[in-house]
Amino acid sequence: MTREQKLERFAERELKRNIDSLIIDDGNGNLVVFGKYYIEPIDTRFKVSTWDKEIHCFSSKKAAMSWCTADNKSYFNLSNNILILDRKKQVLAADIYCRKILGEHGRTETFYEIINTKIQPKLDLYTSVVTELEKCVNQAKYIQIKGFNNETARTIGSDAK
């Protein structure tokens, strides 16, 4: 067996052993996350699915990765919050966009001002939802980093014996 074959076998064995903690680009712009989630960019969204079902089209890759992290680490309340907040963010963004377009195409300045006045509470709610989503994303990021640090600590501790 050649040196290259040994290296390939070693890499394959290590990949299989660590697949549940890896994020792998499949070469087509899609990501295989922790060996069980698949993130696929679609237009401006990121579709997350498992091997047998579609989860959600998230508004950002950061939100999609955060959901995968929370779900993988069994933080189901956090993953559910990320999903709900992302859906609410998308619905509010679409509503605000439609109302702004409606106001811009209105015939009078008064109509435009009425539309802007009516969307102000939605803009405030949108800002609040984005802030809450960002908090959840940061929490998921912390969970992931903590997991990496714990893995490192366990490896170092077991090698030192």
C-alpha positions in Angstrom: 0.0 0.0 0.0 1.4 3.4 -1.0 1.8 6.3 1.3 -1.0 8.2 -0.5 -3.4 5.3 -0.1 -2.7 5.1 3.6 -3.3 8.8 3.9 -6.6 8.5 2.0 -7.8 5.6 4.3 -6.8 7.6 7.4 -8.7 10.7 6.1 -11.7 8.7 5.3 -11.7 7.0 8.7 -11.3 10.3 10.5 -14.1 11.9 8.4 -16.5 9.1 9.3 -15.5 9.3 13.0 -16.0 13.1 13.2 -18.8 13.7 10.7 -21.2 14.7 13.5 -19.1 17.7 14.4 -18.1 18.9 10.9 -19.5 21.5 8.5 -18.6 20.4 4.9 -19.1 22.3 1.6 -20.3 19.8 -1.0 -18.6 21.7 -3.8 -21.9 23.1 -5.2 -22.3 25.9 -2.6 -24.4 23.7 -0.3 -23.4 22.7 3.2 -23.6 19.3 5.0 -23.8 20.3 8.6 -23.1 17.8 11.4 -23.7 14.9 9.1 -27.5 15.3 9.2 -28.5 18.7 8.0 -28.3 20.1 4.4 -28.2 23.8 3.8 -28.9 24.9 0.2 -28.9 28.5 -0.9 -32.1 29.4 -2.9 -32.2 33.0 -4.2 -31.8 35.1 -1.1 -32.9 32.3 1.3 -31.2 29.2 2.8 -33.2 26.0 2.8 -32.4 23.7 5.7 -33.5 20.1 5.4 -32.6 16.7 6.8 -32.2 13.7 4.7 -35.9 13.0 4.8 -37.7 16.3 5.3 -37.5 20.0 4.7 -37.3 22.2 7.8 -37.5 25.9 6.7 -36.1 28.5 4.3 -34.2 30.8 6.6 -33.6 34.5 5.7 -29.8 34.2 6.4 -27.1 31.6 6.5 -26.3 32.6 10.0 -29.9 31.9 11.2 -29.8 28.5 9.3 -26.5 27.5 10.9 -27.7 28.6 14.3 -30.9 26.5 14.0 -28.8 23.5 13.0 -26.4 24.0 15.9 -29.3 24.4 18.5 -31.2 21.4 17.1 -28.0 19.2 16.9 -27.1 20.0 20.5 -30.7 19.3 21.6 -31.5 22.9 22.6 -35.0 22.5 21.2 -36.5 25.6 22.7 -33.7 27.7 21.2 -34.0 26.1 17.8 -37.8 26.6 17.9 -37.3 30.3 18.8 -34.9 30.8 15.9 -37.4 29.2 13.5 -40.4 31.2 14.8 -38.4 34.5 14.9 -37.1 34.0 11.4 -40.5 33.3 10.0 -41.9 36.4 11.8 -39.0 38.4 10.4 -39.8 37.2 6.8 -43.5 37.9 7.1 -43.0 41.4 8.5 -40.4 42.2 5.9 -42.8 41.2 3.1 -45.6 43.1 4.6 -43.5 46.3 5.1 -42.2 46.0 1.5 -45.7 45.6 0.0 -47.1 48.5 2.0 -44.2 50.8 1.0 -44.7 50.0 -2.6 -48.4 50.7 -2.2 -47.6 54.0 -0.6 -45.1 55.0 -3.3 -47.7 54.3 -6.1 -50.4 56.2 -4.3 -51.9 59.2 -6.1 -51.6 61.7 -3.3 -49.1 62.8 -0.7 -51.6 62.3 2.0 -52.1 58.6 1.1 -48.3 58.1 1.2 -48.1 59.7 4.7 -51.0 57.5 5.9 -49.3 54.4 4.7 -46.0 55.4 6.3 -47.8 56.1 9.6 -49.5 52.7 9.5 -46.3 50.8 8.8 -44.3 52.4 11.6 -45.5 49.9 14.3 -44.6 47.1 11.9 -41.1 48.6 11.5 -40.7 48.8 15.3 -41.9 45.2 15.6 -39.5 44.1 12.8 -36.6 45.8 14.6 -37.6 44.0 17.8 -37.8 40.6 16.1 -34.4 41.1 14.4 -32.9 42.0 17.8 -34.4 38.8 19.4 -33.3 36.7 16.5 -29.8 38.1 16.8 -29.7 37.2 20.5 -30.8 33.6 19.7 -28.1 33.4 17.0 -25.5 34.6 19.4 -26.6 32.0 22.0 -26.3 29.2 19.4 -22.9 30.5 18.5 -21.9 30.3 22.1 -23.2 26.8 22.4 -21.2 25.8 19.3 -18.0 27.4 20.6 -18.5 25.9 24.0 -18.8 22.5 22.3 -15.5 23.0 20.4 -13.7 24.1 23.6 -15.1 21.1 25.5 -14.0 18.7 22.7 -10.5 20.3 22.8 -10.3 20.0 26.6 -11.3 16.3 26.5 -8.8 15.5 23.8 -6.0 17.3 25.5 -6.9 15.7 28.9 -7.0 12.2 27.4 -3.7 12.6 25.6 -1.9 13.9 28.7 -2.4 10.7 30.6 
